Amino acid sequence: MSQQPQTDQVKIRRAPKFGAFLAVGAVAGFIATLILTSLFPTDPSVGLPATVAYFSLYGVSAGVVLGAVVALILDRISSKRAKSISVEHEEVVTEPEADDVVADSQPEVEEQTAASEDRPAQERPQQ
């Protein structure tokens, strides 16, 4: 049973992984926040760690947005550089061998009932 292969046109391109860009942007935003908050004097009643934690909400968010924008720009560039190729789809149907059909047709219930007859009467399930 051989059929004619179908031919389709597909595009191949290298797409960026958005998760990696978002993660790198978040880390870069945190590092930028850490540097910027350490350059300026902090309130002694609040302390540096609390100030960094508060401003990192803004820095990490800005870094994630910046990473997403860079990923979208690279995705747009990669879609313009995509190459179109033709692909053949071929379906192969194999018929089962005679040994496989005989082995599959025997029910496994016989093995289970034979094993249950070996158990004492109090261990058998009630029907």
VEXDREN-2710 file (C-alpha; in Angstrom, 1 decimal):
% VEXDREN-2710
k/r/px/py/pz
1/MET/0.0/0.0/0.0
2/SER/2.2/2.8/-1.2
3/GLN/0.8/6.2/-1.8
4/GLN/2.2/9.1/-3.6
5/PRO/4.2/11.4/-1.3
6/GLN/2.6/14.8/-0.7
7/THR/4.8/17.9/-1.2
8/ASP/4.4/21.0/0.9
9/GLN/6.3/24.3/1.2
10/VAL/7.6/25.1/4.7
11/LYS/9.7/27.9/6.1
12/ILE/12.8/27.3/8.1
13/ARG/14.2/30.0/10.4
14/ARG/16.1/30.4/13.7
15/ALA/13.7/31.9/16.3
16/PRO/14.9/33.3/19.6
17/LYS/13.9/31.7/22.9
18/PHE/11.7/34.3/24.6
19/GLY/12.2/32.9/28.1
20/ALA/15.9/33.3/27.9
21/PHE/15.6/36.9/26.8
22/LEU/13.1/37.6/29.6
23/ALA/15.4/36.0/32.2
24/VAL/18.5/37.8/31.1
25/GLY/16.5/41.1/31.1
26/ALA/15.3/40.5/34.6
27/VAL/18.9/39.8/35.9
28/ALA/20.3/42.8/34.0
29/GLY/17.5/45.0/35.5
30/PHE/18.3/43.7/39.0
31/ILE/22.0/44.4/38.6
32/ALA/21.3/47.9/37.2
33/THR/19.1/48.6/40.2
34/LEU/21.7/47.3/42.6
35/ILE/24.4/49.6/41.0
36/LEU/22.1/52.7/40.9
37/THR/20.9/52.3/44.5
38/SER/24.4/51.9/45.8
39/LEU/25.6/55.1/44.1
40/PHE/23.2/57.3/46.1
41/PRO/23.0/57.7/49.9
42/THR/20.3/55.7/51.6
43/ASP/18.0/56.6/54.5
44/PRO/19.6/55.0/57.6
45/SER/16.2/54.1/59.0
46/VAL/15.3/52.0/55.9
47/GLY/18.7/50.6/55.0
48/LEU/20.3/49.5/51.7
49/PRO/18.7/46.0/51.4
50/ALA/15.1/47.4/51.7
51/THR/15.9/50.2/49.2
52/VAL/17.3/47.7/46.7
53/ALA/14.3/45.4/47.1
54/TYR/11.9/48.2/46.6
55/PHE/13.6/49.7/43.5
56/SER/14.2/46.2/42.1
57/LEU/10.5/46.0/41.5
58/TYR/10.9/48.7/38.9
59/GLY/14.3/47.6/37.6
60/VAL/13.4/43.9/37.1
61/SER/10.2/44.9/35.4
62/ALA/12.0/47.3/33.1
63/GLY/14.6/44.6/32.3
64/VAL/11.9/42.1/31.4
65/VAL/10.2/44.5/29.1
66/LEU/13.5/45.4/27.5
67/GLY/14.4/41.7/27.0
68/ALA/10.9/41.1/25.4
69/VAL/11.4/44.0/23.0
70/VAL/14.9/42.7/22.0
71/ALA/13.4/39.2/21.5
72/LEU/10.6/40.6/19.4
73/ILE/13.0/42.5/17.2
74/LEU/15.2/39.5/16.7
75/ASP/12.1/37.4/15.9
76/ARG/11.0/39.8/13.3
77/ILE/14.5/39.8/11.7
78/SER/14.7/36.0/11.7
79/SER/11.3/35.8/10.0
80/LYS/12.5/38.0/7.2
81/ARG/15.6/35.7/6.7
82/ALA/13.5/32.5/6.6
83/LYS/14.1/30.1/3.8
84/SER/11.4/28.2/2.1
85/ILE/12.0/24.6/1.2
86/SER/9.8/21.8/-0.1
87/VAL/9.1/18.8/2.1
88/GLU/7.7/15.4/1.1
89/HIS/5.2/13.7/3.5
90/GLU/5.2/10.0/3.1
91/GLU/2.9/7.6/5.0
92/VAL/4.2/4.2/5.6
93/VAL/1.7/1.5/6.6
94/THR/3.1/-1.8/7.9
95/GLU/1.0/-4.9/8.3
96/PRO/1.5/-6.7/11.6
97/GLU/3.3/-10.0/11.4
98/ALA/1.5/-13.3/12.0
99/ASP/3.4/-13.9/15.3
100/ASP/2.3/-10.5/16.7
101/VAL/-1.4/-11.1/15.9
102/VAL/-1.4/-14.5/17.6
103/ALA/0.3/-13.2/20.7
104/ASP/-2.0/-10.2/21.0
105/SER/-5.2/-12.3/20.5
106/GLN/-4.7/-14.5/23.6
107/PRO/-6.4/-12.9/26.6
108/GLU/-4.4/-12.3/29.7
109/VAL/-7.4/-13.1/31.8
110/GLU/-6.5/-16.8/31.9
111/GLU/-3.1/-16.0/33.5
112/GLN/-4.8/-13.9/36.2
113/THR/-7.5/-16.5/37.0
114/ALA/-4.9/-19.2/37.3
115/ALA/-2.9/-17.1/39.7
116/SER/-5.9/-16.3/41.8
117/GLU/-6.8/-20.0/42.2
118/ASP/-3.4/-20.6/43.9
119/ARG/-4.3/-18.2/46.7
120/PRO/-6.3/-19.5/49.8
121/ALA/-10.0/-18.8/49.9
122/GLN/-9.8/-15.9/52.5
123/GLU/-7.5/-13.9/50.2
124/ARG/-9.7/-14.2/47.1
125/PRO/-11.8/-11.2/46.3
126/GLN/-15.5/-11.5/47.1
127/GLN/-17.7/-11.5/44.0
END
